[in-house]
């Protein structure tokens, strides 16, 4: 089932739940992501942060980090309190932005965070992924855990730069 517990989780498990959250202390400001991955009867937590970024970037990065540790072909349910992330995937907005050269509309307004959306779309294509929105700060235990990881990471010292973030 689980081949590696190090920096990379290799799984042949049929179903994985990923709970994510992002945080930014100021927007923009120092930011962090938190991820709780549940598989079989096991769990793993992931977190990290950046010195200057946005909340939305951290929300997307949290999902990316959760999916990156899985083998291709996993069946995954992602739970996020970010309407931005869930709606962009479930409503097809991110794929449409990509198809339109990262433009949001006919006026040519640029889509934000194309670097991250591109990574996320590639990862989604490697798995069978369902996205679910959960209300944040409402007692959802897994979301609260992901939030705590994200806030703690954002408050960390010596955070690296978010090289994709552009002011």
C-alpha positions in Angstrom: 0.0 0.0 0.0 2.3 2.8 1.2 5.8 2.4 -0.2 7.5 5.5 1.2 6.8 7.8 4.2 9.6 10.3 3.4 9.2 13.5 1.5 7.3 11.6 -1.2 4.2 9.5 -0.5 3.8 6.7 -3.0 0.4 5.1 -2.9 -1.5 2.5 -4.7 -4.5 3.1 -2.6 -7.7 3.5 -4.5 -9.1 6.5 -2.6 -7.4 9.5 -0.9 -9.0 12.5 0.8 -7.0 15.8 0.7 -8.0 18.6 3.0 -6.4 21.9 2.2 -6.1 25.5 3.4 -4.1 28.6 2.6 -3.2 31.6 4.7 -1.7 35.0 4.2 -0.8 37.3 7.0 -1.7 40.4 5.0 -2.7 40.0 1.5 -0.1 40.1 0.1 2.2 39.2 3.0 3.8 36.1 4.4 1.8 33.1 3.5 1.4 29.4 4.3 -0.4 26.3 3.1 -1.6 23.3 5.1 -2.6 19.9 3.8 -4.0 16.9 5.5 -3.9 13.7 3.4 -6.0 10.8 4.5 -5.6 7.3 3.0 -6.7 4.0 4.4 -6.3 4.4 8.1 -3.3 6.7 7.8 -2.8 10.4 7.6 0.1 12.7 6.7 0.4 16.5 7.1 2.2 18.9 4.8 2.9 22.6 5.2 5.1 25.3 4.0 5.2 29.0 3.4 6.6 31.9 1.5 7.8 35.4 2.6 5.5 37.3 0.3 2.5 35.9 -1.5 -1.3 36.0 -1.5 -4.0 33.9 0.2 -5.3 32.7 -3.2 -1.9 31.4 -4.2 -1.6 29.5 -0.9 -5.0 27.9 -1.5 -3.9 26.7 -4.9 -0.4 25.6 -3.7 -2.0 23.6 -0.9 -3.9 21.5 -3.4 -0.9 21.1 -5.6 1.3 19.9 -2.7 -1.4 17.4 -1.8 -1.7 15.9 -5.3 2.1 16.0 -5.9 2.8 13.2 -3.4 0.4 10.7 -5.0 1.1 8.2 -7.7 -0.7 8.8 -11.0 -4.2 7.4 -11.2 -5.3 8.0 -7.6 -8.9 8.6 -6.9 -9.0 11.8 -4.9 -11.5 14.0 -3.1 -10.2 17.4 -2.4 -11.8 19.5 0.4 -11.1 23.2 0.4 -12.7 26.3 1.9 -11.6 28.3 -1.1 -14.5 29.1 -3.4 -11.8 30.5 -5.8 -10.2 27.1 -6.1 -13.3 24.9 -6.0 -15.3 27.0 -8.4 -12.4 27.5 -10.9 -12.1 23.8 -11.2 -15.7 22.6 -10.9 -17.0 25.4 -13.2 -14.3 24.9 -15.8 -12.9 28.4 -15.4 -9.2 27.4 -15.0 -9.4 25.2 -18.2 -11.1 28.1 -20.1 -8.4 30.5 -18.9 -5.7 28.2 -20.1 -7.4 27.7 -23.5 -7.7 31.5 -23.8 -3.9 32.0 -23.2 -4.6 32.8 -19.5 -7.1 35.5 -20.3 -10.2 35.6 -18.1 -12.6 37.1 -20.5 -13.1 38.6 -24.0 -11.8 42.0 -22.7 -8.4 40.3 -22.4 -8.2 40.6 -18.6 -5.4 38.3 -17.4 -6.1 35.3 -15.2 -4.3 35.5 -11.9 -1.8 32.8 -10.9 -1.5 31.1 -14.3 1.7 29.4 -13.1 -0.2 27.6 -10.4 -3.3 26.9 -12.3 -1.2 25.2 -15.0 0.5 23.0 -12.4 -2.8 22.1 -10.8 -4.5 21.3 -14.1 -1.6 19.0 -15.0 -1.9 17.2 -11.7 -5.7 16.8 -12.0 -5.2 15.2 -15.4 -3.0 12.5 -13.7 -5.8 11.5 -11.3 -9.5 11.2 -10.9 -10.2 14.2 -8.7 -13.4 15.6 -7.2 -13.4 19.0 -5.5 -15.7 19.9 -2.6 -16.2 23.2 -0.9 -16.3 23.3 2.9 -17.2 26.3 5.0 -14.0 27.5 6.8 -13.8 28.1 10.5 -17.0 26.3 11.1 -15.9 23.3 13.2 -14.9 21.0 10.3 -12.0 19.2 12.1 -9.9 18.5 9.0 -10.3 22.0 7.7 -9.3 23.4 11.1 -6.2 21.2 11.1 -5.2 22.4 7.6 -5.9 26.0 8.7 -3.6 25.6 11.7 -0.8 24.2 9.6 -1.2 27.0 7.1 -1.2 29.8 9.7 1.7 28.3 11.6 3.7 28.0 8.3 2.9 31.7 7.4 4.2 32.8 10.7 7.5 30.9 10.3 10.9 32.5 10.1 13.2 32.7 7.1 10.4 31.9 4.6 11.6 31.6 1.0 10.2 33.9 -1.8 7.3 32.8 -3.8 9.1 33.0 -7.2 5.8 32.9 -9.1 4.2 35.8 -7.2 4.1 39.0 -9.1 3.1 42.3 -7.5 
